[in-house]
Amino acid sequence: MVKQGDRVRIITQDEQLEGILLPRPEILEKGIKVLKLDNGYNIGIDEKKIKKIELIEEGKKLEISHAKKVKKNPKLKNITILHTGGTIASKVDYRTGAVYTAFTPEDLVGMFPELTKIANFDSYLVASMFSENMRFKLYSLMARAIEKEIKKGVDGIILTHGTDTMGYSAAALSFMLDDLPIPVIIVGSQRSSDRGSSDAGVNLICAAEFITKTDFAGIAICMHEKPDDKTCAIMPPCKTRKMHTTRRDTFKVVNDTIIARVDYNTKKIEFVKKDYAKRSKNRVIIKDKIEDKVALLKIHPNMHPDQFIALKGYKGIVFEGTGLGHAPVGVPNEYCKINKENFKAIVELSKNSVIVMTSQTLFGRVNMNIYSAGRDLLEKGVISGEDMLPETAFIKLAWLLGNYKKEEVKKLIGENLKGEINPRIELDGFLE
């Protein structure tokens, strides 16, 4: 019996086709066989037309060779790699073009033996997933895994993570973990680790170099600074956002600057920020409770009141508003009469929900005092999100609601707790 990944010959009423048998995508109807032809194209074949399927060659599992177990060097520092999956932990089956996350955390060191010259490594699986599947409870799982390694006395931690929601996780860990005595560097990759164009190795090596050569403590993200392999940027967890679907330098700092720069070739480290937290003998404090019923709503033209009403019952809501922090609540002409109902819906939500306003522009600061609509929303309890990223405000609000009473939340949401609010934004920091 043939199976997915096998090389087969499909004989139909009209022709014979050879290729690799692929899984059927969910978008296709049942009763369709999918074949990857030798020219690289995929073709769907109606099972009703198939006379015979012949096995040519059984599919082979993609193997990754492991490095030999290296004895720990007492002269080197100790780093733990906590693995959560994502592209950095992916491999491509070039027969099918499929991407898998099937290898163990130890494979990361096996694929990048250069790491063993930098530090001694242990690696553990926290959870294996692509980051779009992330849930709030997993943030607590990661925080507890980090605490466990700190108690062991490691010098630093690398957390591998998928890039799609890395910014959310970085913010969550930043709020959950207080008084971190060591660096916890979150690392991802835009391209799977076994591809020649992968950024995984450079990101991991730069993160390890940063951990072993600096006095930095706390959460940070390490990813490519430019498209080439020259430097990686160490970026603040609450101010960093994925800005491109495929570029290796996809992560950019918004309304702030990078913490440091690591030169991959020379291994030289240049600090851009001077006021970073330093290593200590602190005992890490964990506050990992987080409220599940929090939503992030993007404001857009032609909104209807039922879009707001649908969030009834949520304890916290973040609006990604337009411009300076606007929502469609004004009635400048007859075509906008429905906006009056939008306003009523928001007022109703504000009775039981903490509502925070951020901006779609990302760069700059919310100012709801400029126009009447903003002032009306402020009057009804909507809180300015200052210059917070919408994603960071979403995570912060969920964390605050999990740990503080409602009135405390309303006060703390506008205060800078973990570098999420910058009191001063430099003009030259826009899209650098």
C-alpha positions in Angstrom: 0.0 0.0 0.0 1.4 3.4 -1.0 1.7 6.2 1.5 2.4 9.9 1.6 6.0 10.6 0.6 6.3 7.6 -1.7 7.3 7.9 -5.3 4.5 6.5 -7.4 3.1 6.0 -10.9 -0.5 6.9 -11.3 -2.3 5.4 -14.2 -5.6 7.1 -15.3 -8.0 6.7 -18.1 -6.0 9.2 -20.2 -2.3 9.2 -19.0 0.4 8.0 -16.7 2.0 10.3 -14.2 5.0 9.9 -11.9 5.9 11.8 -8.8 5.8 12.1 -5.0 2.4 11.4 -3.4 1.6 14.4 -1.2 -1.0 15.0 1.6 -4.2 16.4 0.4 -4.5 20.1 1.4 -7.7 20.9 3.3 -8.8 23.3 0.6 -9.2 20.5 -1.8 -12.3 18.3 -1.9 -12.1 14.7 -0.8 -11.4 12.1 -3.5 -8.4 14.0 -4.9 -4.9 12.6 -5.0 -2.1 15.2 -5.0 1.1 14.4 -6.9 4.4 16.4 -7.0 5.7 16.0 -10.5 9.4 16.0 -11.3 9.1 19.6 -12.8 8.2 20.8 -9.2 4.5 21.4 -9.9 1.8 19.8 -7.9 -1.2 18.3 -9.6 -4.6 17.1 -8.3 -6.0 13.9 -9.8 -9.7 12.8 -9.4 -9.6 9.3 -7.7 -12.6 8.3 -9.9 -10.3 8.5 -13.0 -7.4 6.5 -11.4 -7.1 2.9 -12.7 -4.0 2.0 -10.7 -1.3 3.4 -8.4 2.1 1.7 -8.6 4.8 2.0 -6.0 8.2 3.0 -7.5 10.1 3.9 -4.4 9.2 4.1 -0.7 9.6 7.6 0.8 12.6 8.1 3.1 12.5 10.0 6.3 14.7 13.1 6.3 17.6 12.5 8.5 19.7 15.0 10.3 23.2 13.9 11.4 23.9 14.7 15.1 27.2 16.0 16.3 29.1 13.6 18.7 28.4 14.3 22.3 30.8 16.9 23.5 32.3 16.8 27.0 31.6 19.9 29.0 34.5 22.4 29.1 34.9 23.8 32.7 36.4 27.0 31.2 33.2 27.8 29.2 30.0 29.3 30.5 26.8 27.2 30.6 23.8 28.0 28.3 20.5 26.2 28.2 18.5 26.1 25.0 14.8 25.9 25.7 13.0 24.7 22.5 9.4 25.7 21.5 9.5 25.0 17.8 9.0 27.3 14.8 11.1 27.6 11.7 14.4 27.7 13.5 13.6 24.1 14.6 12.3 23.1 11.2 13.6 21.0 8.4 12.5 20.8 4.8 11.9 17.5 2.9 13.1 18.5 -0.5 11.3 15.6 -2.1 7.9 17.0 -1.1 8.6 20.6 -0.2 7.0 19.9 3.2 8.3 21.5 6.4 8.5 19.5 9.6 9.3 20.2 13.2 10.3 16.7 14.0 13.8 16.8 15.4 14.9 17.1 19.0 16.4 20.2 20.7 19.8 18.5 20.6 19.7 18.7 16.9 20.2 22.4 17.0 23.7 21.9 18.5 24.2 19.0 16.2 23.6 21.2 13.2 25.7 24.1 14.5 28.8 22.6 16.1 30.3 26.1 16.3 28.2 26.6 19.3 30.2 24.1 21.3 33.2 26.5 21.1 31.3 29.3 22.7 29.7 27.6 25.7 28.5 24.3 27.2 24.9 23.6 26.1 22.0 21.7 27.5 18.7 21.7 25.6 15.2 20.8 26.6 11.8 20.7 24.9 9.2 23.0 26.4 6.6 22.6 23.7 6.8 21.9 20.0 4.6 24.1 17.7 4.5 26.7 15.1 4.0 30.0 16.9 0.6 30.9 15.4 -0.7 28.1 17.7 0.5 29.9 20.9 -1.8 30.1 23.9 -1.6 32.2 27.1 -1.0 29.1 29.2 2.1 28.3 27.3 3.7 31.6 28.4 3.5 30.4 32.0 5.0 27.1 30.9 8.0 28.9 29.4 8.3 31.2 32.4 8.5 28.2 34.7 11.0 26.4 32.5 13.2 29.6 32.6 12.9 29.7 36.4 14.0 26.1 36.6 17.1 26.7 34.6 18.0 29.8 36.6 17.9 27.7 39.8 20.4 25.3 38.3 22.8 28.2 38.0 23.1 28.5 34.2 24.8 31.6 32.8 22.2 32.3 30.2 19.2 30.9 28.3 18.3 30.8 24.6 14.6 30.3 23.9 13.9 29.2 20.4 10.6 30.5 19.1 8.6 30.8 15.9 8.8 34.3 14.5 5.1 35.0 13.8 4.2 35.6 17.4 7.6 36.0 18.9 6.9 39.6 19.9 3.9 38.6 21.9 5.8 35.9 23.8 8.8 38.3 24.4 6.4 40.8 26.0 4.6 38.2 28.0 7.9 36.8 29.5 9.1 40.4 30.2 6.0 41.1 32.3 5.9 37.7 34.0 9.6 37.5 35.0 10.9 40.1 37.5 14.5 40.6 38.6 16.0 38.2 36.1 19.6 37.7 37.1 20.8 36.4 33.7 20.1 37.0 30.0 17.2 35.2 28.4 17.5 35.6 24.6 14.7 34.7 22.3 15.9 33.5 18.9 14.0 32.6 15.7 14.6 32.0 12.1 12.9 33.0 8.9 14.2 30.0 7.0 14.5 26.4 8.2 17.8 25.3 9.7 18.8 22.9 6.9 18.5 25.5 4.1 21.6 27.2 2.7 20.0 30.6 3.1 18.9 29.9 6.7 19.5 32.6 9.3 19.2 30.1 12.2 22.9 29.5 12.7 23.9 33.2 12.7 21.1 34.1 15.1 21.9 31.3 17.5 25.7 32.0 17.4 25.2 35.7 17.9 22.9 35.1 20.9 25.4 32.7 22.5 28.2 35.2 22.0 26.1 38.0 23.5 25.3 35.8 26.5 28.9 34.8 27.2 30.6 38.1 26.6 28.3 40.7 28.3 26.9 41.6 31.6 23.3 42.0 30.3 20.4 40.5 32.2 16.8 40.3 31.2 14.6 39.3 28.2 15.7 40.3 24.6 15.2 39.2 21.0 18.2 38.3 18.8 17.6 38.3 15.0 19.3 39.6 11.8 19.8 43.3 11.8 20.2 43.5 8.0 19.4 41.0 5.2 23.1 39.9 5.1 24.8 37.7 7.7 27.1 40.5 9.1 25.3 41.5 12.3 22.5 40.6 14.6 20.5 43.0 16.7 19.7 42.5 20.4 16.2 44.0 20.7 13.9 45.1 23.5 11.1 42.6 24.2 8.2 45.1 24.4 9.2 47.3 21.5 10.0 44.8 18.8 7.7 43.7 15.9 7.8 41.4 12.9 7.5 43.7 9.9 8.0 41.5 6.8 6.8 38.0 5.9 10.0 36.6 4.6 13.0 39.0 5.0 15.7 37.8 7.5 15.8 41.3 9.0 12.0 41.2 9.6 12.2 42.4 13.2 12.3 46.1 13.8 12.3 48.2 17.0 9.4 50.6 17.1 9.6 53.9 19.1 13.0 52.8 20.6 16.5 51.6 19.7 18.2 48.2 19.7 20.0 47.2 22.9 23.2 46.0 21.2 24.7 44.8 17.9 26.7 41.6 17.5 29.1 41.3 14.6 28.9 37.7 13.4 32.3 37.7 11.7 34.4 39.5 14.4 32.2 38.5 17.3 32.5 42.1 18.5 29.6 43.4 20.6 28.5 47.1 20.5 26.0 48.4 23.1 23.6 51.0 21.8 21.7 51.3 25.0 23.7 52.2 28.1 20.9 51.8 30.7 20.2 48.1 30.4 19.8 45.8 33.4 22.9 43.9 34.5 23.6 40.4 35.8 23.0 40.0 39.5 22.4 37.4 42.2 18.7 38.4 42.3 16.1 35.7 42.9 13.8 35.8 39.9 10.2 36.6 40.8 7.4 35.1 38.7 4.0 36.5 38.2 2.6 34.3 35.5 -1.1 34.6 36.0 -2.8 36.0 32.8 -6.4 36.8 32.0 -7.7 34.7 29.1 -10.7 36.9 28.1 -8.8 39.8 26.5 -9.2 40.8 22.9 -7.4 42.9 20.3 -9.7 44.7 17.8 -8.5 46.4 14.6 -10.4 49.6 13.9 -11.3 50.1 10.2 -13.7 51.9 7.9 -17.4 50.8 7.8 -17.5 49.2 11.2 -20.8 48.1 12.7 -21.9 48.1 16.3 -22.2 44.3 16.4 -18.4 44.1 15.9 -18.0 45.8 19.3 -21.0 44.1 21.0 -19.4 40.7 20.1 -16.7 41.5 22.7 -19.2 41.7 25.5 -18.0 39.6 28.4 -14.3 40.3 27.7 -12.5 41.8 30.7 -10.0 43.7 28.6 -10.0 45.1 25.0 -7.3 46.8 23.1 -8.3 48.9 20.1 -5.8 49.3 17.3 -7.2 52.6 16.4 -6.6 54.9 13.4 -4.1 57.8 13.6 -3.8 59.4 17.0 -6.2 56.9 18.5 -9.5 57.2 16.7 -12.6 55.0 16.3 -15.7 55.5 14.1 -18.0 57.2 16.6 -18.5 60.6 15.0 -21.6 61.5 12.9 -20.4 64.3 10.4 -23.2 63.4 7.9 -26.2 61.2 7.2 -24.0 58.4 5.9 -22.3 58.0 9.2 -25.4 57.8 11.4 -24.5 54.2 12.4 -21.4 55.5 14.1 -23.7 56.8 16.9 -24.6 53.1 17.6 -20.8 52.3 17.5 -20.3 54.8 20.3 -23.1 53.4 22.4 -21.7 49.9 22.0 -18.2 51.1 23.2 -19.8 52.9 26.1 -21.6 49.7 27.0 -18.4 47.7 26.8 -16.5 50.2 29.0 -18.9 49.5 31.9 -17.3 46.1 32.5 -14.2 46.0 30.3 -10.9 47.9 30.5 -10.5 49.4 27.1 -7.1 50.6 25.8 -6.5 52.6 22.6 -3.4 52.1 20.5 -2.6 53.1 16.9 -2.4 51.3 13.6 0.6 53.6 12.7 2.8 51.8 15.2 5.3 54.6 15.3 4.4 57.7 17.3 2.1 58.2 20.3 -1.6 58.1 20.8 -3.1 61.5 21.7 -6.9 61.3 22.2 -7.2 65.0 23.2 -6.7 66.5 19.8 -10.1 65.7 18.2 -13.6 65.6 19.7 -14.1 61.8 19.0 -11.0 61.0 21.0 -12.1 63.2 23.9 -15.5 61.6 23.9 -13.9 58.2 24.2 -11.6 59.3 27.0 -14.6 60.7 28.8 -16.2 57.3 28.7 -13.2 55.5 30.1 -11.2 54.4 27.1 -7.5 54.6 28.2 -4.6 55.9 26.1 -2.1 53.3 25.2 0.7 55.9 24.8 3.3 54.6 22.4 2.8 50.9 23.1 2.6 48.5 20.2 -0.9 47.1 19.9 0.4 43.6 20.5 2.3 44.7 23.6 -0.7 46.5 25.0 -2.8 43.4 24.4 -0.3 41.2 26.4 0.2 43.8 29.1 -3.5 44.2 29.7 -4.0 40.4 29.9 -1.2 40.1 32.4 -2.3 43.1 34.5 -5.9 41.7 34.7 -4.5 38.4 35.8 -2.5 39.9 38.7 -4.3 43.1 39.8 -7.7 44.5 40.6 -9.5 46.4 37.9 -8.8 49.9 39.3 -5.1 49.1 39.7 -5.1 47.8 36.1 -6.5 51.1 34.9 -3.7 53.0 36.6 -0.8 50.6 35.7 -1.7 50.2 32.0 -0.4 53.8 31.3 2.7 53.4 33.4 6.1 52.2 32.0 6.8 48.8 33.7 9.1 46.9 31.3 10.2 49.5 28.7 6.9 49.2 26.9 6.2 52.9 27.1 8.9 55.4 26.0 8.4 58.9 27.5 10.4 60.4 24.7 10.5 59.3 21.1 13.3 60.6 18.9 12.4 61.9 15.5 15.2 60.0 13.7 14.0 56.7 15.0 11.3 56.3 12.3 11.8 53.4 9.9 15.6 53.3 10.3 
